[in-house]
């Protein structure tokens, strides 16, 4: 009787000047309980390479290392896909650490619920700094993101992100590769869904994601996220939901309450109640007064950063009409 060979997973990681992070990621891959995977590291024009780290884990994590000129993380991922042997492409970021049972859990999840595309949540590892844990709380809490990044309760249909997502070779052959743009993972997930493929959240297939190491870098990241949401709306009219407006409305509302409190002191109460809820839930969910307190600061950076980026892009690209040729802009980034 003919038997089917187990699925081979190709874990594809774009890298730019992150040898230390790659070392930790590869160590976590070497410790996997299921060895049915290959690791594709694509060095995207780094000036500080991770080739030595890849060589050290070549056998233990089945590493294939490629160096190319700097063109962006999406092009790097496509470069890796074209050189992968797997039946299923899995994407994680270089600043991730995988639990030892990641591949085992993914294989089990796919067996129980076969799908064309999956996404999983991220969490904070115990080794992360308090600031990183606070940022993770902010990015995953229902009180700040509405659960859209893999929460069990969500205000929007789940969309996989490239810190923990994957899809079959058939999806790639049908939809094509990533496009070089901000929020390229949401763009890819949208194209996969529009092509009729099934997308599933595997809540038990999680990664530990470092994200940004300080609030300044975190601000820059979320500000760009807010701007890219407008780009996605221009690419896919009707894709913007109420949850995407919330940070911008928070910024407008908070400013109005602060100004209004100079004339009527009680106007600031809703903002205080919200901040108090963030603090209490942060302390409960992280089991730390310090991280819960830092989490309030991280949430403000996230909401204001995203909200102002959203407002800025909305005015420039939609109200002033500078986003009409967004598809042409993306194609130019691809070198076409």
C-alpha positions in Angstrom: 0.0 0.0 0.0 1.4 3.4 -1.0 2.0 5.8 1.9 2.2 9.6 1.8 5.5 11.2 2.9 5.2 13.6 5.9 4.9 17.3 5.0 8.2 19.1 4.8 8.0 22.6 6.2 10.3 25.3 4.8 10.9 27.9 7.4 11.8 31.1 5.6 13.4 34.0 7.4 14.5 37.4 5.9 17.5 38.9 7.8 19.1 42.3 7.9 22.0 42.9 10.3 20.6 40.6 13.0 23.3 37.9 13.8 22.5 37.8 17.5 18.8 37.3 16.9 19.4 34.7 14.2 21.6 32.7 16.7 18.7 32.6 19.2 16.2 31.7 16.5 18.4 28.9 15.1 19.0 27.5 18.6 15.3 27.2 19.1 14.9 25.5 15.7 17.7 23.0 16.6 15.7 22.1 19.7 12.5 21.2 17.8 10.9 17.9 18.7 9.8 17.4 15.1 12.7 17.5 12.6 10.6 17.6 9.4 11.7 21.0 8.3 14.4 23.0 6.5 15.5 26.5 7.5 16.0 29.1 4.7 17.9 32.2 5.8 18.0 35.0 3.3 20.5 37.7 4.2 19.1 40.8 2.5 22.3 42.8 1.9 23.4 42.9 5.5 26.6 44.7 6.4 26.9 42.5 9.5 26.2 39.0 8.3 24.9 35.9 10.1 26.7 33.3 7.9 28.8 32.1 10.9 25.7 31.5 12.9 24.0 29.6 10.0 27.1 27.5 9.5 27.1 26.6 13.2 23.5 25.3 13.0 23.7 24.0 9.5 23.2 20.3 10.5 21.1 20.8 13.7 18.5 23.0 12.1 18.9 22.0 8.4 20.0 25.5 7.4 20.3 26.8 3.9 21.9 30.2 3.8 21.6 32.7 0.9 23.1 36.2 0.6 21.6 38.8 -1.8 21.7 42.5 -2.4 19.4 44.7 -0.3 15.9 44.9 -1.8 13.6 44.6 1.1 12.1 41.8 3.3 9.3 40.9 0.8 11.8 40.3 -2.0 14.0 38.3 0.4 11.1 36.1 1.4 10.3 35.4 -2.3 14.0 34.7 -2.9 13.7 32.0 -0.1 10.5 30.5 -1.5 12.1 30.0 -4.9 14.9 28.0 -3.2 12.7 26.0 -0.8 12.0 22.3 -1.1 9.1 22.2 1.3 5.4 21.4 0.7 4.4 24.2 3.1 6.2 27.6 3.5 6.3 29.0 7.0 7.4 32.5 7.7 8.8 33.9 11.0 10.8 37.0 11.7 14.4 36.9 12.7 13.5 38.3 16.2 11.4 35.3 17.0 12.1 32.3 19.2 10.1 29.1 18.6 8.9 26.8 21.3 10.4 23.3 21.1 7.1 21.8 20.0 6.3 24.5 17.3 6.7 22.2 14.3 5.0 19.3 16.1 2.1 21.5 17.1 1.8 22.9 13.5 1.8 19.4 12.0 -0.9 18.2 14.5 -3.0 21.4 13.8 -2.9 20.8 10.1 -3.8 17.2 10.5 -6.9 18.1 12.6 -7.9 21.1 10.5 -6.3 21.0 7.0 -6.0 24.5 5.5 -4.3 26.4 2.7 -3.0 29.1 4.9 -2.5 29.4 8.7 -1.5 32.1 11.2 -0.6 31.9 14.8 -0.3 34.2 17.8 2.8 35.6 19.4 3.8 35.9 23.0 6.6 37.2 25.3 9.3 34.8 26.3 10.4 34.8 30.0 13.9 36.0 28.8 12.5 39.2 27.3 13.1 42.6 28.9 10.2 44.2 30.8 9.9 46.8 28.0 9.5 44.0 25.4 6.9 42.3 27.6 5.0 45.5 28.0 5.1 46.1 24.2 3.9 42.5 23.7 1.0 43.2 26.1 0.0 46.3 24.2 0.1 44.6 20.8 -1.9 41.5 21.9 -4.4 42.9 24.3 -8.1 43.2 23.3 -8.2 46.6 25.0 -5.7 48.0 22.4 -5.9 46.0 19.2 -9.4 44.4 19.5 -7.8 40.9 19.2 -7.0 41.3 15.5 -3.5 39.9 15.9 -4.5 36.4 16.8 -6.6 36.8 19.9 -9.3 34.3 20.8 -11.8 37.2 20.8 -11.6 39.5 17.8 -13.4 42.5 16.3 -12.2 41.5 12.8 -11.7 38.5 10.6 -8.3 37.0 11.5 -5.4 38.0 9.2 -2.1 36.1 9.5 1.1 38.1 10.0 4.6 37.2 8.8 6.0 36.7 12.4 4.0 33.5 12.3 2.2 32.4 9.2 2.4 29.9 6.4 0.8 28.6 3.3 1.0 25.7 0.7 3.1 25.7 -2.4 -0.2 25.7 -4.3 -1.1 29.1 -2.8 2.2 30.6 -3.9 1.8 29.2 -7.5 -1.7 30.7 -7.6 -1.3 34.0 -5.8 2.4 34.8 -6.3 4.9 36.2 -3.9 4.9 39.0 -1.4 4.9 42.6 -2.6 7.4 45.1 -1.3 5.3 47.4 0.8 4.4 48.2 4.5 2.0 45.6 5.9 2.9 43.2 3.1 1.6 40.3 5.2 -1.9 41.8 5.4 -1.7 42.4 1.6 -0.7 38.8 1.1 -3.4 37.4 3.4 -6.0 39.5 1.6 -4.9 38.2 -1.8 -5.0 34.6 -0.5 -8.5 35.1 0.8 -9.7 36.7 -2.4 -8.3 33.8 -4.4 -10.7 31.5 -2.5 -8.2 29.7 -0.2 -9.0 28.8 3.4 -7.2 30.7 6.2 -7.2 29.4 9.7 -6.0 30.7 13.1 -4.1 28.0 15.0 -4.2 29.5 18.6 -1.8 26.8 20.0 0.9 27.3 17.4 2.6 30.4 18.9 6.0 32.0 18.7 7.9 34.3 21.1 8.3 37.6 19.3 10.7 40.3 20.6 9.2 43.1 18.6 10.9 46.5 19.3 13.3 46.9 22.2 12.3 50.5 23.2 9.4 52.9 22.9 11.1 55.1 20.3 11.5 52.3 17.8 8.1 51.0 18.7 6.6 54.5 17.9 8.2 54.5 14.4 6.9 51.0 13.7 3.3 51.6 14.7 3.2 55.0 13.0 4.1 53.3 9.7 1.4 50.6 10.5 -1.2 53.4 10.7 -0.1 54.9 7.4 -0.1 51.5 5.7 -3.7 50.8 6.7 -4.8 53.6 4.3 -2.6 52.1 1.6 -4.5 48.8 2.1 -7.8 50.5 1.9 -6.8 52.0 -1.5 -5.7 48.6 -2.7 -8.8 46.8 -1.4 -11.7 49.2 -1.2 -14.0 48.2 1.6 -11.3 46.3 3.5 -11.1 49.0 6.3 -13.3 48.1 9.3 -14.4 50.0 12.3 -11.6 48.5 14.5 -9.0 50.2 12.2 -10.4 53.6 13.0 -10.3 53.2 16.7 -6.7 54.5 17.3 -7.4 57.6 15.2 -10.6 58.2 17.1 -8.8 57.6 20.4 -6.3 60.4 19.5 -9.0 62.8 18.5 -11.1 61.9 21.6 -8.1 62.1 24.0 -7.1 65.5 22.7 -10.7 66.7 23.0 -11.0 65.4 26.5 -7.7 67.0 27.7 -8.6 70.4 26.2 -12.2 70.1 27.4 -11.0 69.3 31.0 -9.7 72.8 31.3 -13.3 74.0 31.0 -15.1 71.1 32.7 -12.8 68.9 34.8 -15.1 65.8 34.6 -14.6 65.5 30.9 -11.3 63.7 31.4 -12.9 60.9 33.4 -13.4 58.4 30.4 -9.7 58.7 29.5 -8.7 58.0 33.1 -11.1 55.0 33.4 -9.6 53.6 30.1 -6.0 54.0 31.4 -6.9 52.4 34.7 -8.5 49.5 32.9 -5.3 49.1 30.8 -3.2 49.2 34.0 -5.3 46.7 36.0 -5.6 44.2 33.1 -1.9 44.6 32.3 -0.9 43.7 35.9 -3.3 40.7 35.9 -2.3 39.3 32.5 1.5 39.8 33.0 1.5 39.1 36.7 3.7 42.1 37.2 3.1 45.6 38.6 6.1 47.0 36.7 5.2 45.4 33.3 1.5 46.4 33.8 2.6 50.0 34.4 5.0 50.0 31.4 2.1 48.4 29.4 0.1 51.6 29.8 2.9 53.6 28.3 3.3 51.1 25.5 -0.4 51.2 24.8 -0.3 55.0 24.6 2.7 54.8 22.2 0.8 52.3 20.1 -2.5 54.0 19.9 -1.1 57.6 19.4 1.6 56.4 17.0 -0.8 54.3 14.9 -3.6 56.9 15.2 -1.5 59.8 14.0 0.0 57.7 11.2 -3.6 56.8 10.1 -4.8 60.4 10.2 -1.7 61.7 8.4 -2.1 59.1 5.5 -5.8 59.6 5.4 -5.5 63.3 4.8 -2.6 63.0 2.4 -3.7 60.0 0.3 -7.5 60.1 0.5 -8.6 63.7 1.2 -5.9 65.3 -0.9 -5.9 62.5 -3.5 -2.2 61.6 -3.5 -2.9 57.9 -3.1 -4.6 57.3 -6.5 -1.6 55.6 -8.1 -0.8 53.3 -5.2 -0.6 50.1 -7.4 1.9 51.8 -9.7 4.0 52.8 -6.7 4.1 49.2 -5.4 5.1 47.9 -8.8 7.9 50.4 -9.0 9.2 49.1 -5.7 9.3 45.6 -7.2 11.6 46.9 -9.9 9.0 46.7 -12.7 
